[in-house]
Amino acid sequence: MEIGASVGPYLDRIDTLPPAFAFAEVAIGEGEQPLDTLDTAALADRLANQGFDAVVHLPYRQPLATPVGDIDAATLAYLERVLSTAAEFGAATAVAHPSSRGGGRNHLTSRARQLRNRAEQHDIKLCFETLGQVGGLPLDRVGDLADDADTAVCLDVGYAYLEAGTDGIATFLDSYGDLVEHLHVHGARHRGDTHIPVGSGDVDYGALGRRLADAGATTALIEVFTDQASYLSESADRFESTLLE
């Protein structure tokens, strides 16, 4: 399992990431790094100079499915542009929020398939993120959606723990572990703190490590929101140690 770190839209942080990381996850598109001003060649060079591969996080805010066909068509066209841009700087994996504003399960599944097809055209693996704790689809519904749409899952371990606990994550992995391609790893507390260093919150990585290792995800992202490199390195070390327990 390769371990990377999130820089969000703050591309300058790529230069400050510890060299032990294998990749950087960047956020592009509306509300993040605008496509019209993004120099993909410079970003590719910056990643290469640091020895990092790339993962892209698609825009957070656009619902993937709505009851309005014109909106859905425009959203798909825009997300395809984001994917094309991501391919230009070498992203091999894309994380998306499987959000919906009406239209029903079958419609969301159809939209998920369409987005997966667009990602595949750019040789990018699409992963739908588990965000039930913050208003997204519950864990089992993300698993069902990914299974029905033949896509992968990004398991956000911190959010999943707050949503369902250790037992809930174990149950999810029993049913959908083969779909988990990417992990978002961070500490979290039931009082509401998230994206804090691994080991500093309530998430029981000691109990989850072996199960996460057995799921066979290809990549894991340290999603700790800090510009302190030591916190990122220590979180990665703590997480990797639990995979061996």
C-alpha distance (Angstrom), angle and dihedral (degrees) to the residues before:
residue distance angle dihedral
M1 . . .
E2 3.80 . .
I3 3.81 117.0 .
G4 3.80 123.3 -144.9
A5 3.78 139.9 165.4
S6 3.77 135.6 -125.3
V7 3.79 122.2 -116.4
G8 3.81 96.1 169.1
P9 3.81 110.1 -161.5
Y10 3.82 91.9 -27.5
L11 3.78 99.4 100.9
D12 3.81 94.2 173.7
R13 3.80 87.5 70.1
I14 3.79 89.8 69.3
D15 3.79 87.5 76.8
T16 3.82 92.1 55.1
L17 3.82 99.3 48.4
P18 3.80 115.7 113.8
P19 3.82 110.0 -99.0
A20 3.80 91.9 -125.4
F21 3.80 89.9 77.1
A22 3.79 117.3 96.4
F23 3.79 99.9 -152.2
A24 3.78 146.2 5.6
E25 3.80 124.0 -132.1
V26 3.79 112.3 -143.1
A27 3.81 129.6 -170.0
I28 3.78 116.8 -138.6
G29 3.78 136.1 171.7
E30 3.79 133.5 44.0
G31 3.79 113.0 8.2
E32 3.79 92.1 5.9
Q33 3.83 127.1 54.8
P34 3.84 106.1 -13.6
L35 3.78 113.3 -125.8
D36 3.79 95.1 -140.3
T37 3.80 92.7 60.9
L38 3.80 98.6 35.8
D39 3.81 113.6 113.6
T40 3.81 100.6 -152.9
A41 3.80 94.4 -175.3
A42 3.80 91.2 54.1
L43 3.81 90.7 46.3
A44 3.80 91.5 50.1
D45 3.81 89.5 50.6
R46 3.80 91.8 48.1
L47 3.80 91.2 52.2
A48 3.81 92.3 45.5
N49 3.79 92.5 49.0
Q50 3.80 89.3 56.4
G51 3.81 92.9 42.7
F52 3.82 93.5 -116.7
D53 3.78 132.2 143.6
A54 3.80 117.6 -147.0
V55 3.79 137.5 -115.1
V56 3.81 119.4 -177.7
H57 3.78 128.8 -147.4
L58 3.80 110.6 -150.0
P59 3.83 119.1 -135.4
Y60 3.78 112.6 -64.5
R61 3.77 101.5 -146.0
Q62 3.81 111.0 54.5
P63 3.81 114.5 92.2
L64 3.79 108.5 -127.9
A65 3.80 92.0 -143.7
T66 3.81 132.2 31.3
P67 3.82 133.6 160.3
V68 3.84 89.7 -107.8
G69 3.79 115.0 87.3
D70 3.81 94.9 -159.8
I71 3.81 91.2 54.8
D72 3.79 92.2 47.8
A73 3.80 92.0 49.4
A74 3.80 91.7 50.0
T75 3.79 91.7 47.1
L76 3.79 92.2 50.9
A77 3.80 91.1 48.9
Y78 3.79 90.8 50.1
L79 3.81 94.0 47.2
E80 3.79 89.5 49.0
R81 3.79 87.8 55.4
V82 3.81 88.9 50.9
L83 3.81 90.4 50.6
S84 3.79 91.8 48.4
T85 3.79 89.6 50.9
A86 3.80 90.8 48.7
A87 3.79 90.8 51.5
E88 3.80 89.2 55.6
F89 3.81 91.2 64.0
G90 3.80 93.9 41.0
A91 3.81 105.9 -98.9
A92 3.79 111.7 166.1
T93 3.82 97.8 178.7
A94 3.80 130.9 44.4
V95 3.80 126.6 -164.2
A96 3.80 117.4 -151.2
H97 3.79 135.6 -179.3
P98 3.82 109.3 -124.8
S99 3.79 93.4 -142.9
S100 3.79 125.1 161.5
R101 3.78 136.1 -172.1
G102 3.77 101.5 -162.9
G103 3.77 130.1 -52.4
G104 3.80 98.5 109.6
R105 3.78 135.8 -106.5
N106 3.80 97.8 -65.0
H107 3.78 91.9 52.0
L108 3.81 92.4 50.3
T109 3.80 89.8 48.6
S110 3.79 90.7 51.7
R111 3.79 91.2 49.9
A112 3.81 90.6 48.1
R113 3.80 90.2 54.0
Q114 3.79 91.2 49.8
L115 3.78 91.9 52.2
R116 3.81 91.2 46.3
N117 3.80 89.5 53.3
R118 3.80 91.0 51.6
A119 3.80 90.8 49.5
E120 3.80 92.0 49.5
Q121 3.80 90.2 53.3
H122 3.81 86.5 62.7
D123 3.84 94.0 42.8
I124 3.80 90.7 -110.4
K125 3.79 124.6 139.1
L126 3.81 110.7 -133.5
C127 3.82 118.0 -143.5
F128 3.80 125.2 -173.6
E129 3.80 113.5 -143.7
T130 3.81 126.4 -131.7
L131 3.81 107.3 -123.6
G132 3.79 105.1 153.3
Q133 3.79 92.2 129.1
V134 3.81 91.5 62.2
G135 3.79 99.5 41.0
G136 3.79 102.0 -75.6
L137 3.78 127.7 118.7
P138 3.82 115.4 -55.3
L139 3.79 117.2 -102.8
D140 3.79 96.5 -99.4
R141 3.80 92.4 47.9
V142 3.80 91.8 53.2
G143 3.80 88.1 50.7
D144 3.80 91.8 49.1
L145 3.80 91.7 47.0
A146 3.80 93.2 49.8
D147 3.80 91.1 46.8
D148 3.81 93.7 48.6
A149 3.82 93.9 44.1
D150 3.82 94.9 41.8
T151 3.79 92.9 -122.1
A152 3.80 134.0 131.2
V153 3.81 130.0 -107.6
C154 3.78 130.9 -122.6
L155 3.80 103.1 -153.1
D156 3.79 109.3 -152.5
V157 3.79 97.1 -154.9
G158 3.80 96.2 -166.6
Y159 3.78 95.2 51.3
A160 3.80 92.5 40.5
Y161 3.81 90.4 53.5
L162 3.79 92.1 52.1
E163 3.80 89.9 46.6
A164 3.78 100.7 45.5
G165 3.81 111.6 -0.5
T166 3.79 127.6 -132.4
D167 3.80 92.9 -52.7
G168 3.81 92.1 49.9
I169 3.80 91.9 52.0
A170 3.80 89.9 47.6
T171 3.81 90.5 52.1
F172 3.80 90.7 48.1
L173 3.80 91.7 50.7
D174 3.80 91.1 48.1
S175 3.81 89.2 57.2
Y176 3.79 103.5 31.3
G177 3.80 107.6 14.4
D178 3.79 91.6 116.1
L179 3.81 89.0 62.6
V180 3.81 95.5 53.1
E181 3.79 107.1 106.3
H182 3.80 101.6 155.5
L183 3.81 135.7 29.2
H184 3.78 132.4 -153.5
V185 3.79 107.0 -151.9
H186 3.80 125.0 -165.6
G187 3.75 141.7 127.1
A188 3.79 120.3 -99.8
R189 3.80 139.5 178.9
H190 3.77 129.8 -145.6
R191 3.80 89.3 -125.1
G192 3.80 87.3 69.5
D193 3.80 107.6 -89.4
T194 3.80 113.5 135.3
H195 3.80 138.4 169.4
I196 3.77 92.1 35.8
P197 3.82 123.4 139.3
V198 3.80 116.9 -65.3
G199 3.79 109.8 -97.1
S200 3.79 95.7 26.1
G201 3.80 97.6 88.2
D202 3.79 140.5 45.0
V203 3.81 99.4 -80.1
D204 3.81 108.3 117.4
Y205 3.79 99.7 -140.9
G206 3.79 89.2 163.9
A207 3.80 89.8 65.8
L208 3.81 93.7 40.2
G209 3.80 102.5 42.6
R210 3.78 99.3 87.0
R211 3.80 92.6 45.1
L212 3.80 91.1 49.6
A213 3.79 90.6 49.1
D214 3.80 91.4 49.9
A215 3.81 91.5 51.1
G216 3.79 87.0 68.7
A217 3.80 101.8 -138.4
T218 3.80 111.3 179.8
T219 3.80 96.4 -143.0
A220 3.80 138.7 23.0
L221 3.78 124.2 -163.2
I222 3.79 123.2 -149.7
E223 3.81 96.9 -139.5
V224 3.79 98.6 -172.9
F225 3.78 112.1 143.0
T226 3.77 102.6 -135.0
D227 3.77 139.3 103.8
Q228 3.81 90.8 -141.8
A229 3.80 105.6 109.2
S230 3.80 92.4 -160.4
Y231 3.82 91.7 61.5
L232 3.79 89.8 53.0
S233 3.80 93.9 48.6
E234 3.79 93.5 45.9
S235 3.80 91.2 48.7
A236 3.80 90.6 51.1
D237 3.81 91.5 49.0
R238 3.80 92.5 48.9
F239 3.79 92.6 47.7
E240 3.80 94.2 47.4
S241 3.80 91.1 49.4
T242 3.81 90.8 56.8
L243 3.81 90.9 55.4
L244 3.78 88.2 66.8
E245 3.81 97.6 47.7
